[in-house]
Amino acid sequence: MFLRVSREILLAFFSAFGVLVGGAVIGSFAAFFTNASPFNMMRELVKVYRIWAIVVAIGGTFPTIRVIESSLFDGQLLALVRQLVIIVSALCGAYTGYWLIITLTGGE
């Protein structure tokens, strides 16, 4: 069980991280066609994509809400804690990706 939970935690972290870094890097290609700065475009995109990276990493909102609801009303505290840890992992992955892009592009 611990191995499955740790796999889900790592998957949430790196999914959120990958959405931010990949989205910012690939999205900044548009700056080449519009004669804008790719670094500025990356900073703008990473700010917009942060919440979407978290949603993608936890697998959408409805399954998560369903698990939280069923664990609260059915008394399954372990499922609730597991889901909260996965959400925190996604938040950490999104923040790490945000920090990396902001740092590599010269900060705010």
DSSP file (Angstrom, degrees, kcal/mol; ACC not computed):
  #  RESIDUE AA STRUCTURE BP1 BP2  ACC     N-H-->O    O-->H-N    N-H-->O    O-->H-N    TCO  KAPPA ALPHA  PHI   PSI    X-CA   Y-CA   Z-CA
    1    1 A M     >        0   0    0      0, 0.0     4,-2.3     0, 0.0     5,-0.2   0.000 360.0 360.0 360.0 -42.7    0.0    0.0    0.0
    2    2 A F  H  >  +     0   0    0      1,-0.2     4,-2.7     2,-0.2     5,-0.2   0.884 360.0  53.3 -62.5 -37.3    2.8    2.4    0.9
    3    3 A L  H  > S+     0   0    0      2,-0.2     4,-1.9     1,-0.2    -1,-0.2   0.896 109.3  48.3 -64.7 -39.2    4.4    1.8   -2.5
    4    4 A R  H  > S+     0   0    0      2,-0.2     4,-2.0     1,-0.2    -2,-0.2   0.900 113.2  47.4 -67.3 -40.4    1.2    2.6   -4.3
    5    5 A V  H  X S+     0   0    0     -4,-2.3     4,-2.2     2,-0.2    -2,-0.2   0.912 111.6  49.6 -67.9 -42.1    0.7    5.8   -2.3
    6    6 A S  H  X S+     0   0    0     -4,-2.7     4,-2.4     1,-0.2    -1,-0.2   0.866 109.3  53.3 -65.9 -33.6    4.3    7.0   -2.8
    7    7 A R  H  X S+     0   0    0     -4,-1.9     4,-2.4    -5,-0.2    -1,-0.2   0.913 109.8  47.8 -64.5 -41.8    3.9    6.3   -6.6
    8    8 A E  H  X S+     0   0    0     -4,-2.0     4,-2.3     2,-0.2    -2,-0.2   0.867 110.9  51.7 -66.8 -36.3    0.8    8.5   -6.6
    9    9 A I  H  X S+     0   0    0     -4,-2.2     4,-2.3     2,-0.2    -2,-0.2   0.940 113.0  43.7 -65.2 -47.6    2.6   11.2   -4.7
   10   10 A L  H  X S+     0   0    0     -4,-2.4     4,-2.6     1,-0.2     5,-0.3   0.882 112.4  53.3 -65.9 -37.6    5.5   11.3   -7.1
   11   11 A L  H  X S+     0   0    0     -4,-2.4     4,-2.0    -5,-0.2    -1,-0.2   0.914 110.4  47.1 -63.2 -42.7    3.2   11.1  -10.1
   12   12 A A  H  X S+     0   0    0     -4,-2.3     4,-2.1     2,-0.2     5,-0.2   0.920 113.5  49.0 -64.4 -43.5    1.3   14.2   -8.8
   13   13 A F  H  X S+     0   0    0     -4,-2.3     4,-2.3     1,-0.2    -2,-0.2   0.963 116.8  39.0 -60.6 -54.0    4.5   16.1   -8.1
   14   14 A F  H  X S+     0   0    0     -4,-2.6     4,-2.5     1,-0.2    -1,-0.2   0.767 112.2  57.3 -75.4 -24.3    6.1   15.5  -11.5
   15   15 A S  H  X S+     0   0    0     -4,-2.0     4,-2.3    -5,-0.3    -1,-0.2   0.945 111.2  42.5 -66.6 -47.1    2.9   15.8  -13.4
   16   16 A A  H  X S+     0   0    0     -4,-2.1     4,-2.0    -5,-0.2    -2,-0.2   0.914 116.0  49.7 -63.9 -42.5    2.3   19.3  -12.1
   17   17 A F  H  X S+     0   0    0     -4,-2.3     4,-2.6    -5,-0.2     5,-0.3   0.926 112.5  47.3 -60.7 -46.0    6.0   20.1  -12.5
   18   18 A G  H  X S+     0   0    0     -4,-2.5     4,-2.4     1,-0.2     5,-0.5   0.862 108.4  54.1 -67.1 -37.3    6.0   18.9  -16.1
   19   19 A V  H  X S+     0   0    0     -4,-2.3     4,-1.9     3,-0.2     5,-0.2   0.928 114.2  42.2 -62.6 -43.8    2.8   20.8  -17.1
   20   20 A L  H  X S+     0   0    0     -4,-2.0     4,-2.3    -5,-0.2     5,-0.2   0.962 120.3  39.2 -68.7 -51.5    4.3   24.0  -15.9
   21   21 A V  H  X S+     0   0    0     -4,-2.6     4,-2.4     2,-0.2     5,-0.2   0.946 121.4  43.2 -67.2 -47.5    7.8   23.6  -17.3
   22   22 A G  H  X S+     0   0    0     -4,-2.4     4,-2.7    -5,-0.3     5,-0.4   0.914 115.4  48.9 -64.7 -43.1    6.7   22.0  -20.6
   23   23 A G  H  X S+     0   0    0     -4,-1.9     4,-2.1    -5,-0.5    -1,-0.2   0.890 113.7  46.3 -64.4 -39.4    3.8   24.4  -21.1
   24   24 A A  H  X S+     0   0    0     -4,-2.3     4,-1.4    -5,-0.2    -2,-0.2   0.917 116.1  44.2 -69.8 -42.6    6.0   27.4  -20.4
   25   25 A V  H  < S+     0   0    0     -4,-2.4     4,-0.4    -5,-0.2    -2,-0.2   0.955 120.3  39.1 -68.7 -49.6    8.8   26.3  -22.7
   26   26 A I  H >< S+     0   0    0     -4,-2.7     3,-1.3    -5,-0.2     4,-0.3   0.894 115.6  53.4 -68.7 -38.9    6.6   25.1  -25.6
   27   27 A G  H >< S+     0   0    0     -4,-2.1     3,-1.4    -5,-0.4     4,-0.3   0.796  97.4  65.6 -65.9 -27.4    4.3   28.1  -25.2
   28   28 A S  T >X S+     0   0    0     -4,-1.4     3,-1.3     1,-0.3     4,-0.5   0.647  80.8  79.6 -72.0 -11.9    7.2   30.5  -25.4
   29   29 A F  H X> S+     0   0    0     -3,-1.3     3,-1.0    -4,-0.4     4,-0.8   0.804  81.3  67.5 -61.7 -26.5    7.7   29.5  -29.0
   30   30 A A  H <> S+     0   0    0     -3,-1.4     4,-1.1    -4,-0.3     3,-0.4   0.789  87.9  66.8 -62.7 -26.2    4.8   31.8  -29.8
   31   31 A A  H <>>S+     0   0    0     -3,-1.3     5,-2.1    -4,-0.3     4,-0.5   0.825  93.0  59.1 -65.2 -30.6    7.1   34.7  -28.8
   32   32 A F  H <<5S+     0   0    0     -3,-1.0     3,-0.4    -4,-0.5    -1,-0.2   0.872 107.4  45.7 -65.3 -35.3    9.3   34.0  -31.7
   33   33 A F  H  <5S+     0   0    0     -4,-0.8    -1,-0.2    -3,-0.4    -2,-0.2   0.694 117.4  43.1 -81.3 -18.8    6.4   34.5  -34.2
   34   34 A T  H  <5S-     0   0    0     -4,-1.1    -1,-0.2    -3,-0.1    -2,-0.2   0.290 108.3-117.7-109.1   8.7    5.2   37.7  -32.5
   35   35 A N  T  <5S+     0   0    0     -4,-0.5     2,-0.2    -3,-0.4    -3,-0.2   0.847  70.5 133.8  56.0  37.7    8.6   39.3  -31.9
   36   36 A A      < -     0   0    0     -5,-2.1    -1,-0.2    -6,-0.1    -2,-0.1  -0.616  67.2 -85.7-106.4 171.6    8.1   39.2  -28.1
   37   37 A S     >  -     0   0    0     -2,-0.2     4,-2.1     1,-0.2     5,-0.2  -0.669  27.8-149.7 -79.5 124.8   10.6   38.1  -25.5
   38   38 A P  H  > S+     0   0    0      0, 0.0     4,-2.4     0, 0.0    -1,-0.2   0.866  97.7  54.3 -62.1 -35.0   10.5   34.4  -24.9
   39   39 A F  H  > S+     0   0    0      2,-0.2     4,-2.2     1,-0.2     5,-0.2   0.912 108.7  47.2 -67.6 -41.1   11.5   34.9  -21.3
   40   40 A N  H  > S+     0   0    0      2,-0.2     4,-2.3     1,-0.2    -1,-0.2   0.902 112.1  51.2 -63.8 -39.6    8.7   37.3  -20.6
   41   41 A M  H  X S+     0   0    0     -4,-2.1     4,-2.7     1,-0.2    -2,-0.2   0.904 108.8  51.1 -63.4 -41.2    6.3   34.9  -22.3
   42   42 A M  H  X S+     0   0    0     -4,-2.4     4,-2.5     1,-0.2    -1,-0.2   0.914 109.7  49.8 -62.8 -42.7    7.5   32.1  -20.1
   43   43 A R  H  X S+     0   0    0     -4,-2.2     4,-1.2     1,-0.2    -1,-0.2   0.905 113.1  46.7 -63.6 -40.6    7.0   34.1  -17.0
   44   44 A E  H  X S+     0   0    0     -4,-2.3     4,-1.5     1,-0.2    -2,-0.2   0.926 113.8  47.7 -66.2 -44.0    3.4   35.1  -18.0
   45   45 A L  H  X S+     0   0    0     -4,-2.7     4,-2.9     1,-0.2     5,-0.2   0.890 107.3  54.9 -66.0 -40.0    2.5   31.5  -19.0
   46   46 A V  H  X S+     0   0    0     -4,-2.5     4,-0.7     1,-0.2    -1,-0.2   0.829 107.0  51.9 -66.7 -29.6    3.8   29.9  -15.8
   47   47 A K  H  < S+     0   0    0     -4,-1.2     4,-0.4    -5,-0.2    -1,-0.2   0.883 114.7  42.2 -70.6 -37.7    1.7   32.3  -13.7
   48   48 A V  H  < S+     0   0    0     -4,-1.5     4,-0.5     1,-0.2     3,-0.4   0.874 114.6  49.9 -76.0 -38.1   -1.4   31.3  -15.7
   49   49 A Y  H  X S+     0   0    0     -4,-2.9     4,-2.5     1,-0.2     5,-0.2   0.588  84.9  90.3 -79.3 -10.5   -0.7   27.6  -15.9
   50   50 A R  H  X S+     0   0    0     -4,-0.7     4,-1.3     1,-0.2    -1,-0.2   0.910  90.9  41.3 -57.6 -48.3    0.0   27.1  -12.1
   51   51 A I  H  > S+     0   0    0     -3,-0.4     4,-1.9    -4,-0.4    -1,-0.2   0.863 114.5  53.1 -69.3 -34.2   -3.6   26.3  -11.1
   52   52 A W  H  > S+     0   0    0     -4,-0.5     4,-2.6     1,-0.2    -1,-0.2   0.847 103.7  56.9 -69.6 -32.6   -4.1   24.1  -14.2
   53   53 A A  H  X S+     0   0    0     -4,-2.5     4,-2.2     2,-0.2    -1,-0.2   0.888 107.2  48.6 -63.6 -38.3   -1.0   22.1  -13.4
   54   54 A I  H  X S+     0   0    0     -4,-1.3     4,-1.8    -5,-0.2    -2,-0.2   0.918 111.5  49.1 -67.5 -43.2   -2.5   21.3  -10.0
   55   55 A V  H  <>S+     0   0    0     -4,-1.9     5,-2.7     1,-0.2     4,-0.3   0.909 112.9  47.5 -63.2 -42.6   -5.8   20.2  -11.5
   56   56 A V  H ><5S+     0   0    0     -4,-2.6     3,-1.1     1,-0.2    -1,-0.2   0.915 110.1  53.3 -63.8 -42.5   -4.1   18.0  -14.1
   57   57 A A  H 3<5S+     0   0    0     -4,-2.2    -1,-0.2     1,-0.3    -2,-0.2   0.833 108.7  47.4 -66.5 -33.3   -1.9   16.4  -11.4
   58   58 A I  T 3<5S-     0   0    0     -4,-1.8    -1,-0.3    -5,-0.1    -2,-0.2   0.422 119.4-108.0 -90.5   4.1   -4.7   15.4   -9.1
   59   59 A G  T < 5S-     0   0    0     -3,-1.1    -3,-0.2    -4,-0.3    -2,-0.1   0.792  70.7 -48.3  83.9  29.0   -6.6   13.9  -12.1
   60   60 A G     >< -     0   0    0     -5,-2.7     4,-0.6    -6,-0.2    -4,-0.0  -0.172  65.1 -91.1  93.3 167.6   -9.4   16.5  -12.4
   61   61 A T  H  > S+     0   0    0      2,-0.1     4,-2.6     3,-0.1     5,-0.2   0.846 109.9  61.1 -90.4 -34.8  -11.6   18.0   -9.7
   62   62 A F  H  > S+     0   0    0      1,-0.2     4,-2.5     2,-0.2     5,-0.2   0.918 104.2  46.8 -67.5 -44.9  -14.6   15.7   -9.7
   63   63 A P  H  > S+     0   0    0      0, 0.0     4,-2.2     0, 0.0    -1,-0.2   0.905 114.6  49.5 -61.4 -37.4  -12.9   12.4   -8.7
   64   64 A T  H  X S+     0   0    0     -4,-0.6     4,-2.4     2,-0.2    -2,-0.2   0.928 111.7  47.1 -65.3 -45.2  -11.0   14.3   -6.0
   65   65 A I  H  X S+     0   0    0     -4,-2.6     4,-2.8     1,-0.2    -1,-0.2   0.887 110.9  53.4 -63.8 -38.0  -14.1   15.9   -4.6
   66   66 A R  H  X S+     0   0    0     -4,-2.5     4,-2.6    -5,-0.2     5,-0.2   0.909 109.9  47.0 -63.3 -42.6  -15.9   12.5   -4.7
   67   67 A V  H  X S+     0   0    0     -4,-2.2     4,-2.3     2,-0.2    -2,-0.2   0.918 114.0  47.5 -65.6 -43.4  -13.1   10.8   -2.7
   68   68 A I  H  X S+     0   0    0     -4,-2.4     4,-2.0     2,-0.2    -2,-0.2   0.924 113.8  47.7 -63.9 -43.7  -13.1   13.7   -0.2
   69   69 A E  H  X S+     0   0    0     -4,-2.8     4,-2.3     1,-0.2     5,-0.2   0.929 113.7  46.0 -63.6 -46.2  -16.9   13.6    0.2
   70   70 A S  H  X S+     0   0    0     -4,-2.6     4,-1.9     1,-0.2     6,-0.4   0.871 113.1  49.7 -68.3 -34.5  -17.1    9.8    0.6
   71   71 A S  H  X>S+     0   0    0     -4,-2.3     5,-1.0    -5,-0.2     4,-0.6   0.848 112.1  48.3 -73.3 -32.0  -14.3    9.8    3.1
   72   72 A L  H  <5S+     0   0    0     -4,-2.0    -2,-0.2    -5,-0.2    -1,-0.2   0.931 120.4  34.9 -70.1 -45.1  -15.8   12.5    5.2
   73   73 A F  H  <5S+     0   0    0     -4,-2.3    -2,-0.2     1,-0.2    -3,-0.2   0.697 121.6  45.6 -87.6 -19.4  -19.3   11.0    5.3
   74   74 A D  H  <5S-     0   0    0     -4,-1.9    -1,-0.2    -5,-0.2    -2,-0.2   0.439 109.7-117.1-100.3  -1.4  -18.3    7.4    5.4
   75   75 A G  T  <5 +     0   0    0     -4,-0.6     2,-1.3     1,-0.2     3,-0.2   0.747  62.6 147.1  76.0  24.5  -15.6    7.9    8.1
   76   76 A Q     >< +     0   0    0     -5,-1.0     4,-1.4    -6,-0.4     3,-0.3  -0.675  13.6 168.6 -93.4  82.2  -12.7    6.8    5.9
   77   77 A L  H  > S+     0   0    0     -2,-1.3     4,-2.5     1,-0.2     5,-0.2   0.837  70.4  60.1 -66.0 -34.4  -10.1    9.1    7.4
   78   78 A L  H  > S+     0   0    0      1,-0.2     4,-2.5     2,-0.2    -1,-0.2   0.891 103.9  50.1 -63.6 -39.5   -7.2    7.3    5.6
   79   79 A A  H  > S+     0   0    0     -3,-0.3     4,-2.2     2,-0.2    -1,-0.2   0.882 110.9  50.2 -65.6 -37.7   -8.6    8.0    2.2
   80   80 A L  H  X S+     0   0    0     -4,-1.4     4,-2.3     2,-0.2    -2,-0.2   0.930 111.7  46.7 -65.4 -45.8   -9.0   11.7    3.1
   81   81 A V  H  X S+     0   0    0     -4,-2.5     4,-2.3     1,-0.2    -2,-0.2   0.909 111.7  52.0 -63.1 -42.1   -5.4   12.0    4.3
   82   82 A R  H  X S+     0   0    0     -4,-2.5     4,-2.0     1,-0.2    -1,-0.2   0.917 110.7  47.5 -60.6 -43.8   -4.1   10.2    1.2
   83   83 A Q  H  X S+     0   0    0     -4,-2.2     4,-2.1     1,-0.2    -1,-0.2   0.888 111.2  50.8 -67.0 -38.6   -6.0   12.6   -1.1
   84   84 A L  H  X S+     0   0    0     -4,-2.3     4,-2.4     2,-0.2    -1,-0.2   0.878 108.9  51.6 -65.9 -37.3   -4.8   15.6    0.9
   85   85 A V  H  X S+     0   0    0     -4,-2.3     4,-2.3     2,-0.2    -2,-0.2   0.893 109.3  50.3 -66.1 -38.7   -1.2   14.4    0.6
   86   86 A I  H  X S+     0   0    0     -4,-2.0     4,-2.2     2,-0.2    -2,-0.2   0.902 110.7  49.5 -65.0 -40.6   -1.6   14.0   -3.1
   87   87 A I  H  X S+     0   0    0     -4,-2.1     4,-2.3     2,-0.2    -2,-0.2   0.913 111.1  49.1 -64.6 -42.4   -2.9   17.5   -3.4
   88   88 A V  H  X S+     0   0    0     -4,-2.4     4,-2.4     2,-0.2    -2,-0.2   0.886 109.8  52.6 -64.4 -37.9    0.0   18.9   -1.4
   89   89 A S  H  X S+     0   0    0     -4,-2.3     4,-2.4     2,-0.2    -2,-0.2   0.910 109.2  48.9 -63.5 -41.4    2.4   17.0   -3.6
   90   90 A A  H  X S+     0   0    0     -4,-2.2     4,-2.5     2,-0.2    -2,-0.2   0.896 110.4  51.5 -64.2 -39.8    0.8   18.6   -6.7
   91   91 A L  H  X S+     0   0    0     -4,-2.3     4,-2.5     2,-0.2    -2,-0.2   0.914 110.2  48.8 -62.1 -42.3    1.1   22.0   -5.1
   92   92 A C  H  X S+     0   0    0     -4,-2.4     4,-2.4     2,-0.2    -2,-0.2   0.898 111.3  49.5 -65.4 -40.0    4.8   21.4   -4.3
   93   93 A G  H  X S+     0   0    0     -4,-2.4     4,-2.3     2,-0.2    -2,-0.2   0.908 112.3  47.8 -64.5 -41.7    5.4   20.2   -7.9
   94   94 A A  H  X S+     0   0    0     -4,-2.5     4,-2.4     2,-0.2    -2,-0.2   0.911 113.1  48.0 -65.7 -41.6    3.6   23.3   -9.3
   95   95 A Y  H  X S+     0   0    0     -4,-2.5     4,-2.9     2,-0.2    -2,-0.2   0.894 110.8  51.3 -66.8 -38.3    5.5   25.6   -7.0
   96   96 A T  H  X S+     0   0    0     -4,-2.4     4,-2.4     2,-0.2    -2,-0.2   0.917 111.9  46.5 -64.7 -42.9    8.9   24.0   -7.9
   97   97 A G  H  X S+     0   0    0     -4,-2.3     4,-2.3     2,-0.2     5,-0.2   0.906 113.4  49.5 -63.8 -41.6    8.1   24.4  -11.6
   98   98 A Y  H  X S+     0   0    0     -4,-2.4     4,-2.6     1,-0.2     5,-0.3   0.940 112.0  47.9 -60.7 -48.2    7.1   28.0  -11.1
   99   99 A W  H  X S+     0   0    0     -4,-2.9     4,-2.6     1,-0.2     5,-0.2   0.905 111.2  51.2 -60.9 -42.3   10.2   28.7   -9.1
  100  100 A L  H  X S+     0   0    0     -4,-2.4     4,-2.7     2,-0.2    -1,-0.2   0.938 113.1  43.5 -63.3 -47.2   12.5   27.0  -11.7
  101  101 A I  H  X S+     0   0    0     -4,-2.3     4,-1.8     2,-0.2     6,-0.2   0.929 115.3  48.3 -65.9 -45.0   11.0   29.0  -14.6
  102  102 A I  H  <>S+     0   0    0     -4,-2.6     5,-3.3    -5,-0.2     4,-0.3   0.911 114.8  46.4 -62.0 -41.7   11.0   32.3  -12.7
  103  103 A T  H ><5S+     0   0    0     -4,-2.6     3,-1.0    -5,-0.3    -2,-0.2   0.918 113.4  47.5 -67.4 -43.5   14.6   31.7  -11.6
  104  104 A L  H 3<5S+     0   0    0     -4,-2.7    -1,-0.2     1,-0.2    -2,-0.2   0.766 111.6  51.2 -70.6 -24.9   15.9   30.7  -15.1
  105  105 A T  T 3<5S-     0   0    0     -4,-1.8    -1,-0.2    -5,-0.2    -2,-0.2   0.346 127.9 -88.7 -97.8   8.0   14.2   33.7  -16.8
  106  106 A G  T < 5 -     0   0    0     -3,-1.0    -3,-0.2    -4,-0.3    -2,-0.1   0.581  61.9 -97.0 103.3  10.5   15.6   36.3  -14.5
  107  107 A G      <       0   0    0     -5,-3.3    -4,-0.1    -6,-0.2   -64,-0.1  -0.049 360.0 360.0  75.1-178.0   13.1   36.6  -11.7
  108  108 A E              0   0    0    -65,-0.0    -1,-0.2     0, 0.0    -5,-0.0   0.426 360.0 360.0 -95.5 360.0   10.2   39.0  -11.2
